[in-house]
């Protein structure tokens, strides 16, 4: 711990609120992202972060300095997030918020309901996790991808926390055991089970670099096809094994044929659409605005996160318009 941090810690421990804010501010973004990975929700992550900072302020005098301030804050944040998971009953909605006159086709399969929101790229610190701990196994880009965060939500809470702390952030087993008031053996066992589960998930191969010409071209063509209700144009950009999902609904459409059926049903409705490009989880995303039948205003409809591999779309994850405020998107699209 550097001299400045030591001085700040002394002042903060003595009750200087400005010193405390300066002490914890460098860790705010990464702690928020950490809570999001555990909870899968931006608002829940914000609540967990606020509880973390309040608990840290109140407990600073008990901080024994055997670990760094960062490690101590991660310990507080992890346990606050786990407590929220235990205390919150998350019931997925039973019906998808779709425009009128849309009847969804039968899905390819019904999956486990998933509580998940996309994470705006605007909240990501460009320098975040540029130097993870020595035992990290995932690069920062993959560790924020929607596919990875989705896989995390399918793990039991404790396994989820252990895998994030060990394989994403690179904390040592002994550090994680101390954070969770556990043993190294228990942490190692939980990590082994979590890794085995994640190794069975499909992984995206060769996604184009963010904001590269390939990515921009694919997203522009996809957006144009959506706005034109051009189902053939949409399907032409999809991989053979493309996956469509709509968290938290337990419905999934797999394959180009199933995707064509789904988008044909959506395109059959009257009215027009406009799209706004944004980014979520390090990936391109499209915000949909739908016009009513009478040609009125364009109203927020949904947000779709686009997963690309090579020169094809391999996944489309649709979220309700309730996530728009997190992206700075308006409810009504200005003319």
C-alpha positions in Angstrom: 0.0 0.0 0.0 1.4 3.3 -1.1 2.0 6.3 1.1 -0.9 8.2 -0.3 -3.3 5.3 0.3 -1.9 4.9 3.8 -2.5 8.6 4.6 -6.0 8.4 3.1 -6.7 5.4 5.2 -5.6 7.1 8.3 -7.8 10.1 7.6 -10.8 8.0 6.6 -10.5 5.8 9.7 -10.5 9.0 11.8 -13.9 9.9 10.2 -13.0 12.1 7.3 -15.7 11.4 4.7 -13.8 13.1 1.9 -10.8 10.9 2.5 -13.0 7.8 2.5 -14.6 8.8 -0.9 -11.1 9.4 -2.3 -10.0 6.1 -0.9 -12.7 4.0 -2.5 -13.4 5.9 -5.7 -10.7 4.0 -7.7 -12.6 0.8 -7.0 -16.2 1.9 -7.6 -16.5 0.8 -11.3 -14.9 -2.6 -10.8 -16.9 -3.3 -7.7 -20.1 -2.4 -9.6 -19.2 -4.8 -12.4 -18.3 -7.5 -9.8 -21.7 -7.2 -8.2 -23.3 -7.3 -11.7 -21.6 -10.5 -12.5 -22.9 -12.1 -9.4 -26.4 -10.7 -9.5 -27.1 -10.3 -13.3 -28.9 -7.0 -12.7 -27.7 -3.4 -13.0 -30.0 -2.0 -10.4 -29.2 -4.9 -8.0 -25.5 -4.3 -8.6 -26.0 -0.6 -7.8 -27.9 -1.5 -4.6 -25.2 -3.9 -3.6 -22.4 -1.4 -4.3 -24.1 1.2 -2.1 -24.5 -1.3 0.7 -20.8 -2.2 0.3 -19.6 1.4 0.6 -21.9 2.0 3.6 -20.7 -1.2 5.3 -17.0 -0.3 4.5 -17.5 3.2 6.0 -19.0 1.8 9.1 -16.5 -1.0 9.4 -13.3 0.8 8.5 -12.1 1.0 12.1 -12.2 -2.8 12.2 -10.1 -3.1 9.0 -7.0 -5.0 10.1 -4.8 -4.1 7.1 -3.7 -7.7 6.6 -5.0 -7.4 3.0 -5.1 -4.5 0.7 -8.1 -2.1 0.7 -9.1 -3.5 -2.7 -9.2 -7.0 -1.4 -11.1 -6.0 1.7 -13.7 -4.1 -0.5 -14.1 -7.1 -2.7 -14.8 -9.2 0.4 -17.5 -6.8 1.6 -19.0 -6.6 -1.9 -19.1 -10.3 -2.5 -20.8 -11.0 0.7 -23.3 -8.2 0.2 -24.2 -9.5 -3.2 -24.5 -13.1 -1.9 -26.8 -11.9 0.8 -29.0 -10.2 -1.8 -29.3 -13.4 -3.7 -30.4 -15.3 -0.6 -32.9 -12.6 0.4 -34.4 -11.9 -3.0 -37.0 -14.1 -4.6 -36.7 -13.5 -8.4 -39.8 -14.5 -10.2 -39.5 -14.2 -14.0 -42.4 -12.6 -15.8 -44.8 -15.1 -17.4 -45.5 -13.1 -20.6 -43.2 -11.4 -23.0 -43.9 -7.7 -23.6 -44.5 -7.9 -27.3 -46.4 -5.5 -29.6 -50.1 -6.3 -30.2 -51.1 -8.8 -32.9 -48.0 -10.9 -32.4 -48.3 -14.6 -31.7 -45.1 -16.4 -30.9 -44.4 -19.7 -32.6 -43.6 -22.7 -30.4 -39.9 -22.5 -29.2 -37.2 -25.0 -30.0 -36.9 -25.7 -26.3 -37.9 -24.4 -22.9 -35.0 -23.6 -20.7 -34.5 -22.6 -17.1 -35.8 -19.1 -16.4 -33.0 -16.6 -16.2 -32.9 -13.3 -14.3 -30.5 -11.2 -16.4 -30.0 -7.7 -17.7 -27.4 -6.4 -20.2 -24.6 -4.2 -19.0 -24.0 -0.9 -20.8 -20.5 -0.4 -22.2 -20.7 3.2 -21.0 -20.3 1.9 -17.5 -17.2 0.0 -18.2 -13.9 1.6 -17.2 -11.5 1.3 -20.2 -8.7 0.3 -17.8 -10.8 -2.1 -15.8 -9.1 -5.4 -15.1 -6.3 -4.6 -17.4 -4.0 -6.3 -14.9 -6.0 -9.1 -13.2 -4.5 -11.3 -10.5 -1.9 -13.9 -11.3 -4.4 -16.8 -11.3 -7.0 -15.3 -13.6 -8.1 -17.6 -16.5 -10.5 -15.3 -18.4 -9.6 -12.2 -20.4 -11.5 -9.1 -19.6 -13.4 -9.1 -22.9 -14.8 -12.6 -22.4 -15.5 -12.1 -18.8 -18.0 -9.4 -19.5 -19.6 -11.0 -22.6 -23.3 -11.8 -22.3 -22.7 -15.5 -22.9 -20.3 -15.7 -20.0 -22.5 -13.7 -17.6 -25.4 -15.9 -18.7 -23.5 -19.0 -17.8 -22.5 -17.5 -14.4 -26.2 -17.1 -13.5 -26.8 -20.8 -14.0 -24.2 -21.6 -11.2 -25.1 -21.9 -7.6 -24.4 -18.6 -5.8 -21.4 -19.7 -3.9 -19.8 -21.4 -6.9 -20.5 -18.3 -9.0 -18.7 -16.1 -6.5 -15.7 -18.4 -6.2 -15.3 -18.7 -9.9 -15.5 -14.9 -10.4 -13.0 -14.2 -7.6 -10.5 -16.9 -8.7 -10.8 -17.2 -12.5 -11.9 -13.6 -13.5 -10.2 -11.5 -10.9 -7.3 -13.8 -10.1 -7.4 -13.8 -6.3 -5.6 -16.7 -4.7 -7.5 -19.5 -3.1 -6.4 -18.4 0.4 -7.7 -14.9 -0.2 -11.0 -16.2 -1.5 -11.3 -18.5 1.5 -10.8 -15.5 3.8 -13.3 -13.4 1.9 -16.0 -16.1 2.2 -15.1 -17.2 5.8 -14.4 -20.6 4.4 -11.4 -23.0 3.9 -9.1 -23.4 1.0 -10.4 -26.9 0.5 -14.0 -25.8 0.2 -13.0 -23.0 -2.2 -11.0 -25.4 -4.4 -13.9 -27.9 -4.4 -16.5 -25.2 -5.4 -14.2 -23.9 -8.1 -13.7 -27.4 -9.6 -17.5 -27.9 -9.8 -18.0 -24.4 -11.3 -15.3 -24.9 -13.9 -16.8 -28.3 -14.9 -20.1 -26.6 -15.5 -18.7 -23.8 -17.6 -16.5 -26.0 -19.7 -19.7 -27.6 -21.1 -21.1 -24.3 -22.4 -20.7 -23.2 -26.0 -18.1 -20.5 -26.5 -18.0 -17.8 -29.2 -15.2 -18.4 -31.7 -13.4 -15.5 -33.4 -15.7 -12.5 -32.8 -14.7 -9.5 -34.8 -12.9 -6.8 -32.9 -15.2 -4.1 -31.3 -16.1 -1.3 -33.7 -14.1 -3.0 -36.5 -15.2 -2.7 -40.2 -16.6 -6.2 -40.1 -18.6 -5.6 -36.9 -19.9 -2.2 -38.2 -21.0 -3.7 -41.5 -22.8 -6.7 -40.0 -24.6 -4.6 -37.5 -25.6 -2.0 -40.0 -27.0 -4.6 -42.4 -28.9 -6.3 -39.5 -30.4 -3.0 -38.4 -31.5 -2.1 -41.9 -33.1 -5.5 -42.3 -35.0 -5.2 -39.0 -36.2 -1.7 -39.8 -37.4 -2.9 -43.2 -39.1 -6.0 -41.7 -37.0 -7.9 -44.2 -37.1 -11.4 -42.7 -35.0 -12.9 -45.6 -32.4 -10.2 -45.0 -32.2 -10.9 -41.3 -32.0 -14.7 -41.8 -29.2 -14.3 -44.4 -26.9 -12.8 -41.7 -27.5 -15.6 -39.2 -25.3 -18.6 -38.5 -26.8 -22.0 -39.1 -27.0 -22.7 -35.3 -28.0 -19.2 -34.3 -29.7 -18.9 -30.9 -32.5 -16.5 -30.0 -33.3 -15.9 -26.4 -35.6 -13.5 -24.4 -34.5 -13.4 -20.7 -36.2 -14.0 -18.3 -38.6 -16.0 -20.5 -37.7 -19.7 -20.6 -38.0 -19.8 -24.4 -35.2 -20.4 -26.9 -35.2 -20.6 -30.7 -32.2 -22.4 -32.2 -31.3 -22.6 -35.9 -32.0 -20.4 -38.9 -35.3 -22.1 -39.7 -36.6 -21.5 -36.2 -35.3 -17.9 -36.3 -37.1 -17.3 -39.6 -40.4 -18.6 -38.1 -39.9 -16.2 -35.1 -39.1 -13.1 -37.1 -41.8 -13.8 -39.6 -44.3 -13.7 -36.8 -42.9 -10.5 -35.5 -42.7 -8.9 -39.0 -46.4 -9.7 -39.6 -47.6 -7.0 -37.2 -48.6 -3.6 -38.6 -46.6 -0.4 -37.9 -43.0 0.5 -38.4 -39.8 0.3 -36.4 -36.7 2.4 -35.9 -33.5 1.3 -34.3 -30.7 3.0 -32.3 -27.3 1.4 -32.1 -25.7 1.1 -28.7 -23.3 -1.4 -26.9 -23.8 -3.9 -24.1 -21.4 -6.4 -22.5 -18.7 -5.4 -24.9 -21.0 -6.3 -27.8 -23.1 -4.4 -30.3 -26.8 -3.9 -29.3 -29.9 -2.6 -31.0 -32.6 -0.6 -29.3 -36.0 -1.1 -31.0 -38.7 1.6 -31.1 -42.1 0.6 -32.4 -44.7 2.9 -34.0 -48.4 2.3 -33.3 -50.8 1.3 -36.1 -52.1 4.8 -36.5 -48.6 6.2 -37.3 -47.9 8.0 -34.1 -44.8 8.2 -32.0 -42.0 5.7 -31.9 -42.1 4.1 -28.4 -39.3 2.1 -26.7 -40.0 -1.6 -27.4 -36.9 -3.8 -26.7 -33.2 -4.0 -26.7 -31.3 -6.9 -28.5 -27.7 -7.7 -27.7 -26.0 -9.1 -30.8 -23.3 -11.8 -30.6 -21.1 -12.2 -33.6 -18.6 -14.8 -34.7 -16.5 -14.3 -37.8 -19.0 -12.8 -40.3 -22.3 -14.2 -38.9 -24.7 -13.5 -36.1 -24.6 -16.4 -33.7 -26.9 -15.2 -31.0 -29.6 -12.5 -30.4 -30.7 -11.9 -26.8 -33.8 -9.7 -26.5 -34.6 -7.7 -23.3 -37.6 -5.6 -22.5 -37.6 -1.8 -22.7 -37.2 -1.5 -18.9 -33.4 -1.6 -19.5 -33.4 1.6 -21.6 -32.8 4.1 -18.8 -29.5 2.3 -18.0 -28.3 3.0 -21.5 -29.4 6.6 -21.5 -32.1 5.8 -24.1 -35.4 7.7 -24.1 -38.8 6.2 -24.0 -40.0 8.2 -27.0 -37.7 8.5 -30.0 -37.2 12.1 -30.9 -38.0 13.1 -34.5 
